[in-house]
Amino acid sequence: MNQKTLSYIKNNPMIYRYLRDYSYEYLYLFRDDNYIETVEKESKKLYHEPIERKLEKLQKNINLINTFINIMDK
């Protein structure tokens, strides 16, 4: 892996987080510097959730909290 790729990883928090979670990807990066493009695509796919999915998660969390509150009130 060259210095340019290393600095790109350090300056991009999304890719850095992805590589921390999936450290085996470093193996491929050491073999091929162009693999950073694949890592970037995967990290965007994993960490950039659509707004609909975020809203669904929020709604589920609110429903869970409501359920706990209802159980505590009884």
MARBAVO-28935 format. One record per atom (N, C-alpha, C): x, y, z. Coordinates in steps of 0.1 Angstrom, whole numbers, plus 5000, padded with zeros to 4 digits. Atoms other than C-alpha are relative to their C-alpha. Layout:
% residues N
XYZ;...
***
This chain:
% residues 74
500949885000;500050005000;500950125000;499249885001;501450344991;499650115009;500349894991;501550665010;498850084997;501249935004;498850824990;498749935005;501150084996;496450544998;499850015015;500149994986;497250565035;499550145004;500549874997;496650935036;498550024996;501450005004;493350885018;499149945010;500750084989;492250635044;499950095012;500049924987;493250865073;499150124999;500849885002;491451165058;498549974997;501450045003;488250975050;499449925012;500550074988;486450885083;499149884997;500950115003;483950655066;500849884996;499150115004;486650445050;500849955012;499350044989;488650445081;499249915010;500950084992;485650315101;499849874994;500350125006;484950055076;501249905001;498850094999;488549925077;500249965014;499950054986;488449915115;499049895002;501050104998;485349705113;500349874992;499650115008;486549485085;501550004996;498649985002;490249475089;500649904990;499550095010;490749185066;500150064986;500049935012;490249425038;501450064997;498749945001;493749565045;500949904992;499250105008;495149245030;499950034985;500249975015;493649324996;500650144997;499449875003;494749684999;501550004999;498650025002;498349575004;500449944987;499750075013;498149364973;499750094988;500449925011;496449614951;499550145005;500449874996;496249994956;498750054994;501349965006;493250024933;498849945007;501050064992;491249814958;499350115009;500649904991;490550134977;498750054994;501349965006;487750214952;498949905004;500950104995;486049894962;499650025014;500249984985;486449964999;499150135001;500949884999;484950314993;498649974997;501350045004;481950174975;499349925011;500650094989;481349915003;499750095012;500249924988;481750175030;498850104998;501249925003;479250405013;498749925001;501250084999;476850125010;499649965014;500350044986;477150025046;499750115009;500149894990;477350365064;499150114995;501049905004;475150585042;498749944998;501350055001;471750475050;499050104994;501049915005;468850615032;499150065011;500849944990;466550845051;498849925005;501150094996;463750595050;500449905010;499550104991;465750335068;500350065014;499749934988;466850585094;498750035007;501349974994;463250685100;499349885005;500650134995;462150325103;500749965013;499350034987;464850265130;499650095011;500549914990;463750575148;498649965005;501450044997;460150465147;500049875009;499950124992;461050125161;500550035014;499549964987;463050275189;498950075008;501149934993;460150505198;498949905005;501050104996;457750215198;500549915011;499450084989;460050015220;500050085013;500049914988;460350305245;498550015005;501450004997;456550335244;499549885007;500450124994;456149975252;500549995014;499550004987;458449995282;499350105010;500849904992;456650305295;498749945004;501350064997;453350125292;500149885010;499850114990;454649825311;500350055014;499749944987;456050045338;498850065007;501249934995;452750225342;499049905006;500950104996;450849905348;500249955014;
***
